[in-house]
């Protein structure tokens, strides 16, 4: 399995060639960046839980983002939303998508 790094979801351009670029956001993400983050979380959930219906994944991701709607530091919301959604789905489905626990 080829391991690739996921891009940082931000509107800030990082100059190429820097060894350790400063990726801290300079300002809150734009609505377009937030939408890309939501799509990225959805895609990652689909890869992790391939047998779970996409409607379930979409609902769980939306609930996770809604839980973090008032977060002051928006840069980390996609990571936290993915982790929250993964925990919720792992409680109901294992990685093969079989039903587990109480639904």
DSSP file (Angstrom, degrees, kcal/mol; ACC not computed):
  #  RESIDUE AA STRUCTURE BP1 BP2  ACC     N-H-->O    O-->H-N    N-H-->O    O-->H-N    TCO  KAPPA ALPHA  PHI   PSI    X-CA   Y-CA   Z-CA
    1    1 A X              0   0    0      0, 0.0     2,-0.4     0, 0.0     0, 0.0   0.000 360.0 360.0 360.0 125.3    0.0    0.0    0.0
    2    2 A X        -     0   0    0      1,-0.0     2,-0.6     2,-0.0     0, 0.0  -0.628 360.0-145.5 -79.0 129.5    1.4    3.3   -1.1
    3    3 A X        +     0   0    0     -2,-0.4     2,-0.4     2,-0.0    -1,-0.0  -0.846  20.9 179.0 -98.6 125.1    1.4    5.9    1.7
    4    4 A X        -     0   0    0     -2,-0.6     2,-0.3     0, 0.0    -2,-0.0  -0.939  28.0-117.4-122.9 149.1    0.9    9.5    0.6
    5    5 A X        -     0   0    0     -2,-0.4     2,-0.3     1,-0.0    -2,-0.0  -0.601  27.8-123.6 -83.5 146.3    0.7   12.5    2.8
    6    6 A X        -     0   0    0     -2,-0.3    -1,-0.0     1,-0.1     2,-0.0  -0.673  29.1-110.4 -87.8 142.4   -2.6   14.5    2.9
    7    7 A X        -     0   0    0     -2,-0.3     2,-0.4     1,-0.1    -1,-0.1  -0.355  30.5-108.6 -70.1 151.8   -2.5   18.1    1.9
    8    8 A X        -     0   0    0      1,-0.1     2,-1.1    -2,-0.0    -1,-0.1  -0.664  31.5-128.9 -76.8 131.9   -3.0   20.8    4.6
    9    9 A X        +     0   0    0     -2,-0.4     2,-0.3    66,-0.2    69,-0.1  -0.732  60.6 112.7 -90.3 103.0   -6.4   22.3    4.0
   10   10 A X        -     0   0    0     -2,-1.1    18,-0.1     2,-0.1    19,-0.0  -0.977  67.5-127.7-160.4 161.0   -5.9   26.1    4.0
   11   11 A X  S    S+     0   0    0     -2,-0.3     2,-0.4     2,-0.1    -2,-0.0   0.454  78.1 106.6 -92.0  -2.8   -6.0   29.0    1.7
   12   12 A X        -     0   0    0     11,-0.1     2,-0.4    15,-0.1    -2,-0.1  -0.645  68.7-134.3 -82.7 127.6   -2.5   30.1    2.6
   13   13 A X        -     0   0    0     -2,-0.4     2,-0.6     1,-0.0    -2,-0.1  -0.646  13.5-154.0 -80.8 133.8    0.2   29.4    0.0
   14   14 A X        -     0   0    0     -2,-0.4     9,-0.1     7,-0.1     7,-0.0  -0.945  22.7-119.4-109.0 121.1    3.4   27.8    1.3
   15   15 A X    >   -     0   0    0     -2,-0.6     3,-0.9     1,-0.1     6,-0.1  -0.321  30.5-118.1 -60.6 137.2    6.5   28.5   -0.8
   16   16 A X  T 3  S+     0   0    0      1,-0.2     3,-0.1     5,-0.0    -1,-0.1  -0.368  92.4  41.4 -73.0 156.1    8.1   25.4   -2.2
   17   17 A X  T 3  S+     0   0    0      1,-0.3     2,-0.3     2,-0.1    -1,-0.2   0.285  77.8 127.8  91.8 -10.3   11.6   24.5   -1.2
   18   18 A X    <   -     0   0    0     -3,-0.9     3,-0.5     1,-0.2    -1,-0.3  -0.637  51.6-149.5 -79.9 135.7   11.2   25.4    2.4
   19   19 A X  S    S+     0   0    0     -2,-0.3     2,-0.3     1,-0.3    -1,-0.2   0.952  90.9  11.4 -69.5 -49.3   12.3   22.7    4.7
   20   20 A X  S    S-     0   0    0     -3,-0.1    -1,-0.3     2,-0.0     3,-0.0  -0.691  83.8-167.3-130.0  78.6   10.0   23.5    7.6
   21   21 A X        -     0   0    0     -3,-0.5     2,-0.8    -2,-0.3    -7,-0.1  -0.311  30.5-109.4 -67.9 151.9    7.5   26.0    6.3
   22   22 A X        +     0   0    0      1,-0.1    -1,-0.1     2,-0.0    -2,-0.0  -0.730  38.4 177.1 -80.3 109.3    5.3   27.8    8.8
   23   23 A X        +     0   0    0     -2,-0.8    -1,-0.1     2,-0.1     2,-0.1   0.300  33.7 126.6-100.5   8.9    1.8   26.3    8.1
   24   24 A X  S    S-     0   0    0      1,-0.1     2,-0.1     2,-0.1    -2,-0.0  -0.454  70.3-105.9 -64.5 137.7    0.0   28.2   10.9
   25   25 A X        -     0   0    0      1,-0.1    -1,-0.1    -2,-0.1     3,-0.1  -0.385  19.8-155.5 -68.6 142.1   -3.0   30.0    9.4
   26   26 A X  S    S+     0   0    0      1,-0.2     2,-0.3    -2,-0.1    -1,-0.1   0.694  79.3   0.4 -86.2 -21.2   -2.7   33.7    8.9
   27   27 A X  S    S-     0   0    0      3,-0.0    -1,-0.2     0, 0.0   -15,-0.1  -0.947  97.5 -67.6-155.9 168.1   -6.5   34.2    9.0
   28   28 A X        -     0   0    0     -2,-0.3    -2,-0.1     1,-0.1    45,-0.0  -0.290  64.5 -94.0 -61.1 149.8   -9.6   32.1    9.4
   29   29 A X        -     0   0    0      1,-0.1    -1,-0.1   -20,-0.1     2,-0.1  -0.300  40.2-115.1 -65.2 150.7  -10.3   29.7    6.5
   30   30 A X     >  -     0   0    0      1,-0.1     4,-2.3    -3,-0.1     5,-0.2  -0.335  30.2-102.9 -76.1 164.9  -12.6   30.9    3.8
   31   31 A X  H  > S+     0   0    0      1,-0.2     4,-2.2     2,-0.2     5,-0.1   0.862 124.7  55.0 -56.7 -35.2  -16.0   29.2    3.1
   32   32 A X  H  > S+     0   0    0      2,-0.2     4,-2.3     1,-0.2    -1,-0.2   0.908 107.7  48.1 -65.4 -40.9  -14.4   27.5    0.1
   33   33 A X  H  > S+     0   0    0      2,-0.2     4,-2.1     1,-0.2    -2,-0.2   0.895 110.8  51.2 -66.1 -39.3  -11.6   26.1    2.3
   34   34 A X  H  X S+     0   0    0     -4,-2.3     4,-2.2     2,-0.2    -2,-0.2   0.903 109.7  50.3 -63.3 -40.6  -14.1   24.9    4.9
   35   35 A X  H  X S+     0   0    0     -4,-2.2     4,-2.2     2,-0.2    -2,-0.2   0.905 109.8  49.9 -65.2 -41.1  -16.1   23.2    2.1
   36   36 A X  H  X S+     0   0    0     -4,-2.3     4,-2.4     1,-0.2    -1,-0.2   0.882 109.5  52.6 -62.8 -37.4  -12.9   21.5    0.8
   37   37 A X  H  X S+     0   0    0     -4,-2.1     4,-2.4     2,-0.2    -2,-0.2   0.912 108.3  49.8 -64.3 -42.7  -12.2   20.3    4.3
   38   38 A X  H  X S+     0   0    0     -4,-2.2     4,-2.3     1,-0.2    -2,-0.2   0.915 112.1  48.1 -61.8 -42.8  -15.7   18.8    4.7
   39   39 A X  H  X S+     0   0    0     -4,-2.2     4,-2.5     2,-0.2    -2,-0.2   0.891 110.2  52.4 -65.4 -38.9  -15.2   17.0    1.3
   40   40 A X  H  X S+     0   0    0     -4,-2.4     4,-2.5     2,-0.2    -2,-0.2   0.913 109.4  48.8 -63.3 -43.0  -11.8   15.8    2.4
   41   41 A X  H  X S+     0   0    0     -4,-2.4     4,-2.4     2,-0.2    -2,-0.2   0.920 111.3  50.5 -62.3 -43.7  -13.2   14.4    5.7
   42   42 A X  H  X S+     0   0    0     -4,-2.3     4,-2.2     1,-0.2    -2,-0.2   0.921 111.4  48.1 -59.6 -45.3  -16.0   12.7    3.7
   43   43 A X  H  X S+     0   0    0     -4,-2.5     4,-1.9     1,-0.2    -2,-0.2   0.907 111.5  49.7 -63.0 -43.4  -13.5   11.1    1.3
   44   44 A X  H  X S+     0   0    0     -4,-2.5     4,-2.1     1,-0.2    -1,-0.2   0.881 110.5  50.3 -65.2 -37.8  -11.3    9.9    4.2
   45   45 A X  H  X S+     0   0    0     -4,-2.4     4,-2.8     2,-0.2    -1,-0.2   0.894 107.9  53.6 -66.3 -39.0  -14.3    8.3    5.9
   46   46 A X  H  < S+     0   0    0     -4,-2.2    -2,-0.2     1,-0.2    -1,-0.2   0.880 110.7  46.8 -62.7 -37.9  -15.3    6.6    2.7
   47   47 A X  H >< S+     0   0    0     -4,-1.9     3,-0.5     1,-0.2    -1,-0.2   0.884 116.3  43.8 -69.7 -38.5  -11.8    5.1    2.5
   48   48 A X  H 3< S+     0   0    0     -4,-2.1     2,-0.3     1,-0.3    -2,-0.2   0.850 126.7  29.8 -76.9 -33.8  -11.8    4.0    6.1
   49   49 A X  T >< S+     0   0    0     -4,-2.8     3,-1.3    -5,-0.2    -1,-0.3  -0.621  70.3 163.4-124.7  70.8  -15.3    2.6    6.1
   50   50 A X  T <  S+     0   0    0     -3,-0.5    -1,-0.1    45,-0.3     4,-0.1   0.748  74.4  49.3 -65.6 -24.7  -15.9    1.4    2.5
   51   51 A X  T 3  S+     0   0    0     44,-0.2     2,-0.4     2,-0.1    -1,-0.3   0.464  86.8  98.6 -96.0  -1.0  -18.9   -0.8    3.3
   52   52 A X  S <  S-     0   0    0     -3,-1.3     5,-0.1    -6,-0.1    -3,-0.1  -0.711  88.1-100.8 -85.6 135.0  -20.8    1.8    5.3
   53   53 A X    >>  -     0   0    0     -2,-0.4     4,-1.9     1,-0.1     3,-0.6  -0.230  24.9-126.2 -55.9 141.2  -23.5    3.6    3.2
   54   54 A X  H 3> S+     0   0    0      1,-0.2     4,-2.8     2,-0.2     5,-0.2   0.808 109.3  60.0 -61.8 -29.6  -22.4    7.0    2.0
   55   55 A X  H 3> S+     0   0    0      2,-0.2     4,-2.4     1,-0.2    -1,-0.2   0.898 105.4  48.4 -64.3 -38.9  -25.5    8.6    3.6
   56   56 A X  H <> S+     0   0    0     -3,-0.6     4,-2.5     2,-0.2    -2,-0.2   0.917 113.0  47.5 -65.6 -43.7  -24.4    7.4    7.0
   57   57 A X  H  X S+     0   0    0     -4,-1.9     4,-2.6     2,-0.2     5,-0.2   0.915 112.5  49.3 -63.5 -42.8  -20.9    8.7    6.5
   58   58 A X  H  X S+     0   0    0     -4,-2.8     4,-2.4     2,-0.2    -2,-0.2   0.911 112.6  47.0 -63.5 -43.1  -22.3   12.1    5.3
   59   59 A X  H  X S+     0   0    0     -4,-2.4     4,-2.4     2,-0.2    -2,-0.2   0.923 113.2  48.2 -64.6 -45.0  -24.6   12.4    8.3
   60   60 A X  H  X S+     0   0    0     -4,-2.5     4,-2.0     2,-0.2    -2,-0.2   0.908 112.9  48.1 -63.7 -42.3  -21.9   11.4   10.8
   61   61 A X  H  X S+     0   0    0     -4,-2.6     4,-2.4     2,-0.2     5,-0.2   0.918 111.5  50.3 -64.2 -42.9  -19.4   13.9    9.2
   62   62 A X  H  X S+     0   0    0     -4,-2.4     4,-2.4     1,-0.2    -2,-0.2   0.897 110.2  50.1 -62.8 -40.2  -22.0   16.7    9.2
   63   63 A X  H  X S+     0   0    0     -4,-2.4     4,-2.1     2,-0.2    -1,-0.2   0.885 109.9  51.3 -64.8 -37.8  -22.8   16.0   12.9
   64   64 A X  H  X S+     0   0    0     -4,-2.0     4,-1.0     2,-0.2    -2,-0.2   0.917 112.0  45.4 -66.2 -43.0  -19.1   16.1   13.8
   65   65 A X  H  < S+     0   0    0     -4,-2.4     3,-0.4     1,-0.2    -2,-0.2   0.890 111.5  53.2 -66.3 -38.1  -18.7   19.4   12.0
   66   66 A X  H >< S+     0   0    0     -4,-2.4     3,-1.4     1,-0.2     4,-0.2   0.880 103.9  56.5 -63.7 -37.4  -21.9   20.8   13.7
   67   67 A X  H 3< S+     0   0    0     -4,-2.1     3,-0.3     1,-0.3    -1,-0.2   0.825 113.2  41.3 -61.5 -30.7  -20.5   19.8   17.1
   68   68 A X  T >< S+     0   0    0     -4,-1.0     3,-1.8    -3,-0.4    -1,-0.3   0.182  79.9 113.7-102.3  15.8  -17.4   21.9   16.4
   69   69 A X  T <  S+     0   0    0     -3,-1.4    -1,-0.2     1,-0.3    -2,-0.1   0.797  79.2  46.4 -60.5 -30.7  -19.3   24.8   14.8
   70   70 A X  T 3  S+     0   0    0     -3,-0.3    -1,-0.3    -4,-0.2     2,-0.1   0.303  79.6 132.9 -96.5   9.6  -18.4   27.2   17.6
   71   71 A X    <   -     0   0    0     -3,-1.8     3,-0.1     1,-0.1     6,-0.1  -0.393  47.5-152.5 -63.0 133.4  -14.7   26.3   17.7
   72   72 A X  S    S+     0   0    0      1,-0.2     2,-1.0    -2,-0.1    -1,-0.1   0.869  86.4  59.2 -76.4 -37.2  -12.6   29.4   17.8
   73   73 A X    >   +     0   0    0      1,-0.2     3,-0.7   -45,-0.0     4,-0.2  -0.802  65.9 178.5 -96.1  98.8   -9.6   27.9   16.1
   74   74 A X  G >   +     0   0    0     -2,-1.0     3,-1.2     1,-0.2     4,-0.5   0.694  64.3  79.4 -76.1 -21.3  -11.0   26.7   12.8
   75   75 A X  G 3  S+     0   0    0      1,-0.3     3,-0.3     2,-0.1     4,-0.3   0.811  98.3  41.5 -59.8 -32.1   -7.7   25.3   11.4
   76   76 A X  G <> S+     0   0    0     -3,-0.7     4,-2.3     1,-0.2    -1,-0.3   0.469  85.6  97.0 -97.1  -2.4   -8.0   22.1   13.4
   77   77 A X  H <> S+     0   0    0     -3,-1.2     4,-3.0     1,-0.2     5,-0.2   0.889  80.6  53.8 -57.4 -44.4  -11.7   21.5   12.9
   78   78 A X  H  > S+     0   0    0     -4,-0.5     4,-2.3    -3,-0.3    -1,-0.2   0.914 111.2  46.0 -59.6 -40.9  -11.3   19.0   10.0
   79   79 A X  H  > S+     0   0    0     -4,-0.3     4,-2.3    -3,-0.2    -1,-0.2   0.936 116.1  44.9 -65.0 -46.2   -8.9   16.8   12.0
   80   80 A X  H  X S+     0   0    0     -4,-2.3     4,-2.4     1,-0.2    -2,-0.2   0.879 112.8  51.3 -66.8 -38.0  -11.1   16.9   15.1
   81   81 A X  H  X S+     0   0    0     -4,-3.0     4,-2.7    -5,-0.2     5,-0.2   0.911 110.3  49.4 -65.3 -42.1  -14.3   16.2   13.0
   82   82 A X  H  X S+     0   0    0     -4,-2.3     4,-2.7    -5,-0.2    -2,-0.2   0.930 112.4  47.4 -62.7 -45.2  -12.7   13.2   11.3
   83   83 A X  H  X S+     0   0    0     -4,-2.3     4,-2.2     2,-0.2    -2,-0.2   0.910 113.5  47.9 -63.2 -42.1  -11.5   11.8   14.6
   84   84 A X  H  X S+     0   0    0     -4,-2.4     4,-2.2     2,-0.2    -2,-0.2   0.934 113.9  46.3 -64.3 -46.2  -15.0   12.3   16.2
   85   85 A X  H  X S+     0   0    0     -4,-2.7     4,-2.7     1,-0.2     5,-0.2   0.902 111.7  52.0 -63.9 -41.1  -16.8   10.7   13.2
   86   86 A X  H  X S+     0   0    0     -4,-2.7     4,-2.8    -5,-0.2    -1,-0.2   0.908 109.2  49.7 -62.2 -42.4  -14.3    7.8   13.1
   87   87 A X  H  X S+     0   0    0     -4,-2.2     4,-1.6     2,-0.2    -1,-0.2   0.924 112.2  47.9 -62.3 -43.6  -14.9    7.1   16.8
   88   88 A X  H  X S+     0   0    0     -4,-2.2     4,-0.8     1,-0.2    -2,-0.2   0.923 115.4  44.2 -63.7 -43.8  -18.7    7.1   16.3
   89   89 A X  H >X S+     0   0    0     -4,-2.7     4,-3.6     1,-0.2     3,-0.6   0.876 109.5  56.0 -70.1 -36.7  -18.5    4.9   13.2
   90   90 A X  H 3< S+     0   0    0     -4,-2.8    -1,-0.2     1,-0.2    -2,-0.2   0.833 103.8  55.8 -63.8 -31.1  -16.1    2.5   14.9
   91   91 A X  H 3< S+     0   0    0     -4,-1.6    -1,-0.2    -5,-0.2    -2,-0.2   0.781 120.1  30.2 -70.0 -26.0  -18.5    2.1   17.7
   92   92 A X  H << S+     0   0    0     -4,-0.8     8,-2.9    -3,-0.6     2,-0.3   0.715 129.6  26.6-103.7 -27.0  -21.2    1.0   15.2
   93   93 A X  B  <  -A   99   0A   0     -4,-3.6    -1,-0.3     6,-0.2     6,-0.2  -0.982  68.8-136.1-135.9 144.8  -19.1   -0.7   12.5
   94   94 A X    >   -     0   0    0      4,-1.5     3,-2.2    -2,-0.3     6,-0.1  -0.389  48.8 -85.7 -88.0-178.5  -15.8   -2.4   12.4
   95   95 A X  T 3  S+     0   0    0      1,-0.3   -45,-0.3     2,-0.1   -44,-0.2   0.665 130.1  57.1 -66.3 -15.3  -13.3   -1.6    9.6
   96   96 A X  T 3  S-     0   0    0      2,-0.1    -1,-0.3   -47,-0.1   -47,-0.1   0.551 117.0-113.5 -88.1  -8.3  -15.0   -4.3    7.4
   97   97 A X    <   +     0   0    0     -3,-2.2    -2,-0.1     1,-0.3     2,-0.1   0.490  66.0 146.1  91.8   3.4  -18.3   -2.5    7.7
   98   98 A X        -     0   0    0      1,-0.1    -4,-1.5   -46,-0.1    -1,-0.3  -0.457  58.7 -98.4 -72.8 147.8  -20.1   -5.2    9.7
   99   99 A X  B     +A   93   0A   0     -6,-0.2     2,-0.3    -2,-0.1    -6,-0.2  -0.412  51.6 170.6 -64.9 137.8  -22.6   -4.1   12.3
  100  100 A X        +     0   0    0     -8,-2.9    -9,-0.0    -2,-0.1    -1,-0.0  -0.948  41.3   0.7-141.2 162.0  -21.2   -4.0   15.8
  101  101 A X  S    S-     0   0    0     -2,-0.3     2,-0.3     2,-0.1    -9,-0.1   0.072 108.6 -30.9  53.9-168.2  -22.3   -2.7   19.1
  102  102 A X              0   0    0      1,-0.1    -2,-0.1   -11,-0.1    -1,-0.0  -0.651 360.0 360.0 -82.8 135.6  -25.7   -1.1   19.5
  103  103 A X              0   0    0     -2,-0.3    -1,-0.1    -4,-0.0   -11,-0.1   0.432 360.0 360.0 -98.7 360.0  -26.9    0.8   16.4
